[in-house]
Amino acid sequence: MISPTPRLLPLLVLPLLGLTAQPGPEVSHATVRREAGRFFGWPANHGAWQWGDEILVQYRAGSFLDKPPGSHDLDMKQPVTVEQSRSLDGGRTWTHETTPFVVTEPGWGTQGVTDKRPALATPLDFSDPDVIVSFLWEGSLYHSSDRGRTWHGPFALPKLGLHSWQLRTDYLVEGPRTLRAFWSGSFDTLPRDENGGMVFMVLTTDGGLTWTREARVSRRTDATADRHDAVLMPSTVRVSPTKLVTCVRNLSIPPKFGWIECRVSLDNGATWNLQSMPVGDEAGTTPPALTRLSDGRLVLTYGHRKPLRGPTSIRAKISRDDGRTWGEEIILRSGGGDEDIGYTRNLLRPDGRLITFYYWNNDEKTEREIAATIWAPPAR
């Protein structure tokens, strides 16, 4: 299936908290993948990679099942897989591919991982631009040496003292054998095992054969709390040889409350401090996607998932000071059918435009699709 050429529309900074709508740069929306009776979702749970005009994005795939507003309309009794779409023209048209990935997240229609996963035996060359890696929920590593056309895995990752995992793909390549990754998990026996106790930084210097836990990045959840309390899904960028910035999703239920924190390290990840809170509960519980532009500004995108019965939207904020402060909210796309949208990933195209991926629905009773918005951040 090839998606049609996107239609160009004006991007608006819409009225928010008394602000006046302002004209912005052009934006184009593209349907990456939509099929009758299917559910495609959560690009943030997997990954997106780029080689010039060639782009790869991963997501979950399953059967659509209409549920009450506010639910994930995925049929948990049917198979759930990880699939991917590829574009060779910067995101205008797409083809689709299957993967050998095992869905490891609890309750998603599979049995998850087993204890028979081997450890990685051959070191990876992270400096090869065609080599990419993916981390999955229950501590699995997959890798590809041909831009994701073939994948190898799952390989078991070390527990590093963890009681439970909640991994997502977030890493920085720093040399042929060196990769800095950001994982989330719990070191306590919490009331609910899916709770994310903290986000922490790990490091490999031998191509992925061994890993060390370097530092705690986020707050640490309360191990005694009788509720779902999670810190997970980081999105990290390097802004200087010694400075790192990450945005992290926070979620607490009940009552349901979510926010995004921005944290900074001035010593290459050894210590971290809270920098700002760019998104509060007004957006609902939403994971972040953080990207550094060529001029040094940081762009944060996310799904605005309130109110429950829509319309919901995909939004962005821009920071000119490495995440200390954030500008006005930019609405990239509005009109979502309900809160079952978002989970963004960003890539910076060679032409300076961003492509933001997310899952989307115009009507909460229709299929979930993977969509993309191609846009140019406003000038300074």
N, C-alpha and C positions, 0 to 999 in steps of 0.2 A: 504494500500500500504506500503510495506517495502522496504526501500532503500537498494541497494547492499553494500557489504563491500567496504570501500574506498580503493583507490589505493595509494601506497606510492610513493612520488616524492621528489627529492631534493629541499630544500628551498634555494633560492639565494637572496643575497643582490645585486640587479641589478644596473648597472651603472646609476648614478644620479649626475648631476652637476660635472661631471668629475671623480667621484669615480670609483674604479675598482670593478668589480663583485667579490664576495667572496662566497665560499661555506658555507652553514649554516646547521642547523639540518634538519631532515626529516620532511615532512609535508604531511598530507593526506587530500584530499578533499572529502566530502560526500554530496550527494544530500539529503536534508531533505525532500523536497516535490516538485515535478514537475508533472503536468498533462496537457495533450493536451487541448488547448483552454482556459487555466486558467492563471490568474495573481495572484501570491503570492508575497507580498512585505512588506518592511519596518519593520523589527524586532525592530528597534529603537523606533518605535511609540508605542510599547507595552512593552514586558518584557521577561526576561529569568531567570529561577530559577534552583537550583541544590540541590540534596540530594545524595551525593556520586556519584554513577554511573547513578542515575536517573536524567534526564534533561528535562525541559519543556521550549519551546519557543513559543511565540505568534507573529502573523503577520496578515496582511490584506489579504483577499481572494475575488476575483471577476473574471470577464470575460476578457480575453485578447482581445485587439483591436489594430491592427497595426496602428500606428500614425507616423508622421514625426520624424526623429532622434532628440533626445533631449526631447521628450515628455514622460510622464508616460503612458504606453500602457495599461491602465485600462479603460474599458467601463463604463463611469460614468452613463449611462442610465440603467445599469443592477444592481442587488443587490450587495452590498459590505458588507462583514461580517468580524468579527474577529474570526480566527480559531487558533488552536495550534497543535503542534506536540510534542510527548513524546518519549524519548529514555530510555531504561533500561540498556544499555551497554556502557555508556559514549559517545554516539553520533555516534555509528557505524550503527545502524538500528533504524527505526522510525515508529511509528503509529500516526494516526491523529485523532483529536477530534474537535467537534464544541463547541462554547461557546454561552452564552446568551447575550453577549455584544452588546450594541447599538452603531453603528458607529456615532460619534458625530461631526466629522470634517465637516465643510461646503463643500457642493458640491461633496459629495462622494456617491451619489445615495441613500441616506436615508433622512428622515426628521429630524434626530438628536434627541436631548433630549427634554423633555417637562418639564414644571414647576411642574409636579406632582411627581417628585422623592422624596421619603421620606429621612429624615436624618437618619443616623445610630443611632439605639436605644440601641444596646447591645455592650459594649466595647469589643475590640479584645485583645487577648493575643499574642502580637508580639513575645514573647519569645518561643512560640511553633514553632518548625521548620517547621511544616506542614502548618502554617498560612502564607499566602502571600496576598499582595494587589496589585491592579493595578489602576492607575489614567488615565482617558481619557480626551481628548482635552477640552471639554466644562464643566469641573468641576465635573465629575462623579467618584465615588469610587466603585470598586468591590473588594470583598474579598473571599477567599477560606480557609477552614480549613482542606482540604484533598489533598494538593499538586496540586490544580487546577483541580481536577476531577469534582468538582461541584463548581459553582461560585454563589455569592449572590450580587444583585445590579440591577440597579444603585442606589447609594445613593448620595444625593446632598451634595456638599462641600460648606462651607461658601465663600461668595464673597470676603471678606477681603478688600473691597474697590475697587475691580477690575471692569474695564469696559468690558474686554473680557479675555477669557482664551486661553491658548495654552499648556495644561498639557501633560506631559509624565511621565512614571514610573521611578522615581529615588529617592530612599530612603535608610536610614540607621536605622536599628533596634538598640535601645539603652536601652531597658528594657521591662518588661512585658506589660507596658501600654505606653511606650515612643517610638515615631518614629519621626525622623527628615527627612523631605522631601524637595525636590527642585522643585519648580513650576515656570512656566513662564506665563506672562500675562501683560496686559496693564492697567494702572490706568488713562489713558487719552482717550478722544474720538479722535482717530487717523483717518486720511483720509481713512484707510482701516482697518476694524475691526480685520482682522487676524494678524495684526502686533503684534509682541511680544515686549512690552515695556521694560521688564527686566526679569531676573531670580532672584527669591528671595527664602529665606529659611523659611519654616514653621515648627511648632512643635506641636505635640499632646502629652499630658502626661496622658490622660484618655482613652486610647485605641481607639482613633479616634472619640470620641463624639464631642470634640471641638478642634479647631485649632487656633493658633496665628501666625501672621506674625512677624518674628524675625529680618530679615536683608535683605538688597539688596545685591545680589551677583555680578551681572554683571553691565556693562554699562547700561544706560537708553537711549532708542531711542528718536529721536527728534519728539515730538508730532506734530510739524508744517510741517514736511517733506511730500511733495506730492509724496511719493514713498513707495514701500514695504520695510520696515526696521524692521528687526526682530532679537531678541536675545532669543534663546530658546534651548530646548533639552539638558539640562545639564547631565553630567555623573560624579558622585562624589564618592570619597573614603576617608576613615579616615586613617591617617598615624601615629597619636599619640593621646593620651588622649585629647589634645587641638588643634591639627592641622588637618585641612580638605583641600583637594585639589579637584577642579572640573574643567572639561573642558566644554566649552560652544560653541554652534554653533552661528555664526553671519552671517547675510544675508542682502544684500541691492540690490534693483532693482528699476529703471535702473540707471546706467548700472549694469548688474548682477555681483555681487562681493561677495565672501564668504570667511570666515576664521574661525579658531578655536582658542579661547583664553583659557589659563590656568590661573586659579585664586586660591588664597590661603587665608585661614584664620588661624591665630595663636591663636585665642581666642574662639575656639569651635563654630565658625560661627557668632559671634557678628559683626565682621568687615571683609571685604574682600579687597584684592588688586590684581592687575594684576601681574602675575608672569612671563608669557612668551606667545609667539604666536607660537606654534609648527607647525601649518599648515596655509599657506596663500592661496591666490586665485589660486595658481598653481594647486590645487587639485579640484577646483570648489566648489560649495556649498555642504557641507557634514557635517553630525552630528558626534560627537565623541563617542567612547566607552572607558572608562578608567578603568583599573584593577590594583590592587596592588598584586605583587608577594609575595611569602613567604619570599624572601630575602630582601623585602622592595622596590625593584624597581617598577616604574610605567610603565605600557604598555598602549599606546594609539593606537587604531585602527580606520580606517576610509576608506571610499571609495574615490579613486582618480578618479574623474568624468570628467576629461578633457583628450584629446580633445573630442568634441561632437560626432564625428564619430568613436571613439574608436581607438586602444584598451584602455579600462579602466582597473582599477585594485583595489585590496584590499591591503592596506598598513598598516604598523605599525611603531611606534617610541618608544624608551625606554628612560626613564629618571632615572638617578641614584641619583638625588638630589631633589626629591619631586617636579619635574616640572620646576625647574629653567632653566635647559638646557636639550636638547634632542639629542640623538644619530642619527646615519645615518638612513635613511629611509629603511625599510625592505619591499620588495614586497612579499606578501603572495600568491597572485594569480593574474595572468595577462591574458589578452585576452578577456576582456569584450566587448560586442558588441556595446554598446553606454553608455551614462551617466546614464541610468536607472538601477543603481546598488548601492550597499553599505548599508547605514543605519545599521551599525554593532552593535552587542551586544557581550560581552565576558563573559565567565565563566572559572574559574580556576579549573581544574579537580584534583582529589586526587593524581594522578601521577605527578603533577607539570606541565602538559601540559595545554595550553590554547585551548579552543574551541571558535572560532569566527564565529558568525552567520551573514548573510547578504542576501540580495536578489541579483539575478544574471541573466545574459543572455549572451550566447556565440554569439548570432546573434540578432540584434535589431528587427528582424522580427519574432522572436520565443517567446514562452512562457517565463514568468518570474518565476523563481524558488526560493525557500529558500534553501540556501546552507550553509555548515559549513566547516571551515578549522581547523584541529587539529594540533597544532604546539608547539614546545618547544622553548621559547625565548633563544637566544644565551647566553652562560655563560658570567659572568662579565668579 
